[in-house]
C-alpha cells in the first residue's frame, strides 16, 4: 500500500469543513463550513480565503456556468451571487428541515446536480439522494438512506459511485450519461469497522479510476481499487476526522482535503491544532474535473 503526505495550506480552524470543489474558471477552491453556514472560496495562489454566509447550515458549493455558486443547505438548494452575497432559494425536495439537511453534492459531465440529504438523528430511511436538471426539476434517484455522502463518476462516465456512510460501503451503479439514469446497484468496496480506519465520507476519483475517500474517524484519505475492493493507498492527515477531498490545480494533480474541529476534545485540539484546516496532497496522479452546474 502506498502512503502519501499532506500539508495544511489554510489553517482556518473550521468547525465542520466540507464539500470541496474546484472552480476551474477562477482557479480557486470552493468549500463550506457547515455549522457556521459559510461558503468559502480559497485562492491557492495568494492564500486568501473569502467567505459568505447563507444563514442556514450548508454542505456543498459548486460553481455554475453562469458564474454564481450552487449551495446545498438545511432548507434546500440555493444560488449564491458572490458579487453581492445575495442568496436565492431554488428547490427543496426534502422539506423535513427540522431533522434533515442537504449533505454532499456534485454535478455530472452534463451539468446535472446530484445531491443528497442526511438524517440528523441517523434514522434509517429518512434521507434521499436527488438528481436536479438545469431548471432544478428533480427526481429521487437513491431513496431511503441515512447519510447520503460521497459521489463521483468513472472516467468513462459509465459508472456512478455512491456512499451512504451508515453502510460503510461504496456502491456502484451503471450510469446513462444521456439521461442521468442509474441502475444495477452493487457494492464495490466494503469497509468494516474492524479495519479501524473510520467511516467513508466524501469521495473523488482519479484518472485511473481509483477512488479517494475522506475517512471520518480514520485521520486519513484512503485510495481504493473499485475493481478489487482493495485499499491501495493512504494519505495520513493530522486530524482525527477527515470529511472530503477533490482534485484541483491547473493540471488537476493537487488533492485538496477538508477537515473539522467539531467533536474534538480540548486535549485533542491541543494535539491536532490544524484540525479544521484545508490540507493539500500531490499524489502523483491527476483526478476528476469538478463539472459546473449547467444553467
Secondary structure, DSSP 4 states (H G I P E B T S, - for coil): -EEE--EEEE----SBEEEEEEETTTTEEEEEEGGGTEEEEE-TTT--EEEEE-SS-EEEEEEBTTS-EEEEETTEEEEE-TTT--EEEEE-S---TTTEEEEEEEE-TT--EEEEEEETT--TTSEEEEEE-TT--EEEEEEEESBEEEEEE-TTS-EEEEEEGGGTEEEEEEEETTTTEEEEEEEEEE--GGG-S-EEEEEEEBTTS-EEEEEETTTEEEEEETTTTEEEEEEE-SSS-EEEEEEESTTS-EEEEEEB-TT--HHHHHHTTTTT-EEEE--SS-B---PPB--
